[in-house]
């Protein structure tokens, strides 16, 4: 039931997941979403009717501060390794035909 063709397809989806997560983390790490997050927090604090005076919205970490470089490197490495493996299997598959 399972053959090389289905394995290559499955490997594509897994590697696609890793590459997309790593690209999303690169965008977040590049501080692209920090200004948007900061403005939403400020707007919510100003417009809220029932303010929480213990909530210090300025001290909350921004999205770029929550991405760890080691996790980002892990996702990039695994995504690239899976993609290279998939491309190797794909060339082997089409050479065997």
C-alpha positions as CSV (number, residue, x, y, z in Angstrom):
1,X,0.0,0.0,0.0
2,X,2.8,2.4,0.8
3,X,5.5,3.0,-1.8
4,X,8.1,5.6,-2.5
5,X,5.7,8.0,-4.2
6,X,3.5,8.2,-1.1
7,X,6.5,8.6,1.1
8,X,7.8,11.5,-1.0
9,X,4.4,13.2,-0.8
10,X,4.2,12.8,3.0
11,X,7.7,14.1,3.3
12,X,6.7,17.1,1.3
13,X,3.9,18.0,3.7
14,X,6.1,17.6,6.7
15,X,9.0,19.7,5.3
16,X,6.5,22.3,4.1
17,X,5.2,22.6,7.6
18,X,8.7,23.1,9.0
19,X,9.6,25.7,6.4
20,X,6.4,27.7,6.8
21,X,6.8,27.7,10.6
22,X,10.5,28.8,10.3
23,X,9.5,31.6,7.9
24,X,6.8,32.8,10.2
25,X,9.2,32.8,13.1
26,X,11.7,34.8,11.0
27,X,9.0,37.4,10.3
28,X,8.1,37.6,14.0
29,X,11.8,37.8,15.0
30,X,12.3,40.7,12.5
31,X,10.0,42.8,14.7
32,X,7.4,43.1,11.9
33,X,4.4,42.5,14.3
34,X,5.8,44.4,17.3
35,X,4.2,47.8,16.4
36,X,0.9,46.2,15.6
37,X,0.8,44.3,18.9
38,X,1.9,47.4,20.9
39,X,-0.8,49.5,19.3
40,X,-3.5,46.9,19.9
41,X,-2.5,46.7,23.6
42,X,-2.4,50.5,24.0
43,X,-5.8,50.8,22.3
44,X,-7.3,48.1,24.4
45,X,-6.0,49.7,27.6
46,X,-7.3,53.2,26.6
47,X,-10.8,52.1,25.5
48,X,-11.5,49.4,28.0
49,X,-14.3,50.3,30.4
50,X,-13.3,48.0,33.1
51,X,-9.6,48.7,33.4
52,X,-7.3,46.3,35.2
53,X,-4.9,48.6,37.0
54,X,-2.6,45.7,37.9
55,X,-2.2,44.8,34.2
56,X,1.0,46.5,33.0
57,X,0.6,46.3,29.3
58,X,3.8,48.2,28.5
59,X,5.9,45.5,30.3
60,X,4.5,42.5,28.5
61,X,7.0,40.9,26.1
62,X,6.5,41.7,22.4
63,X,6.3,38.8,19.9
64,X,9.9,39.3,18.7
65,X,11.1,38.8,22.3
66,X,9.3,35.5,22.6
67,X,11.0,33.8,19.7
68,X,14.1,31.9,20.9
69,X,17.0,31.8,18.4
70,X,17.7,28.1,19.3
71,X,14.1,27.1,18.3
72,X,14.3,29.1,15.1
73,X,17.6,27.5,14.1
74,X,16.1,24.0,14.9
75,X,13.1,24.7,12.6
76,X,15.3,26.0,9.8
77,X,17.7,23.1,10.0
78,X,15.0,20.4,10.1
79,X,13.0,22.1,7.3
80,X,16.1,22.3,5.1
81,X,17.2,18.8,5.9
82,X,13.8,17.4,5.1
83,X,13.5,19.3,1.9
84,X,17.0,18.2,0.7
85,X,16.0,14.6,1.6
86,X,12.8,14.9,-0.3
87,X,14.5,16.3,-3.3
88,X,17.1,13.5,-3.2
89,X,14.3,10.9,-3.1
90,X,12.4,12.7,-5.8
91,X,15.5,12.5,-8.1
92,X,15.9,8.9,-7.3
93,X,12.2,8.2,-8.0
94,X,12.4,9.9,-11.4
95,X,15.7,8.2,-12.3
96,X,14.1,4.8,-11.6
97,X,11.3,5.4,-14.0
